[in-house]
């Protein structure tokens, strides 16, 4: 189950806006609680399409 607040299409639109506004975004970190946030390969594929490294960070909040 995917618990992210945005889907891969939203991520793609975000990256497109970054490109259109001259941003040089290279890294995006997604934070989530341990074991609660799964990021599907589709998100990594979208990030790769825009040359952005996508990293999942685990929050220590319980």
C-alpha positions as CSV (number, residue, x, y, z in Angstrom):
1,X,0.0,0.0,0.0
2,X,1.3,3.5,-0.9
3,X,0.9,6.0,1.9
4,X,2.4,9.0,0.1
5,X,0.4,12.3,-0.1
6,X,1.1,12.6,-3.8
7,X,1.2,10.3,-6.7
8,X,3.8,9.9,-9.4
9,X,2.0,12.2,-11.8
10,X,2.0,15.0,-9.1
11,X,5.8,14.4,-8.7
12,X,6.2,14.7,-12.5
13,X,4.3,18.0,-12.5
14,X,6.5,19.3,-9.6
15,X,9.7,18.4,-11.5
16,X,8.3,20.1,-14.7
17,X,7.6,23.3,-12.8
18,X,11.1,23.2,-11.3
19,X,12.6,22.9,-14.8
20,X,10.3,25.6,-16.2
21,X,11.4,28.0,-13.4
22,X,15.1,27.4,-13.9
23,X,15.6,25.3,-10.8
24,X,18.6,23.0,-10.6
25,X,17.1,20.5,-8.3
26,X,19.3,17.4,-7.9
27,X,18.1,15.7,-4.8
28,X,14.7,15.2,-3.2
29,X,14.3,13.5,0.2
30,X,11.0,12.0,1.3
31,X,10.6,11.5,5.0
32,X,8.3,8.9,6.6
33,X,7.8,6.8,9.7
34,X,9.7,3.5,9.9
35,X,8.1,1.0,7.6
36,X,5.1,3.1,6.8
37,X,6.1,4.8,3.6
38,X,6.7,2.7,0.6
39,X,8.0,4.4,-2.6
40,X,7.2,2.4,-5.7
41,X,9.7,2.2,-8.6
42,X,7.5,4.5,-10.6
43,X,8.5,7.5,-8.4
44,X,12.2,6.7,-8.8
45,X,11.7,6.4,-12.6
46,X,10.1,9.8,-12.7
47,X,12.9,11.4,-10.7
48,X,15.5,9.7,-12.9
49,X,13.7,11.2,-16.0
50,X,14.5,14.7,-14.6
51,X,18.0,13.9,-13.3
52,X,16.9,14.0,-9.7
53,X,18.1,11.6,-7.0
54,X,15.1,10.5,-4.9
55,X,16.0,9.4,-1.3
56,X,13.7,7.9,1.3
57,X,14.5,9.0,4.9
58,X,13.0,7.4,7.9
59,X,11.7,9.5,10.7
60,X,12.3,8.2,14.2
61,X,8.9,9.4,15.4
62,X,6.7,6.6,16.6
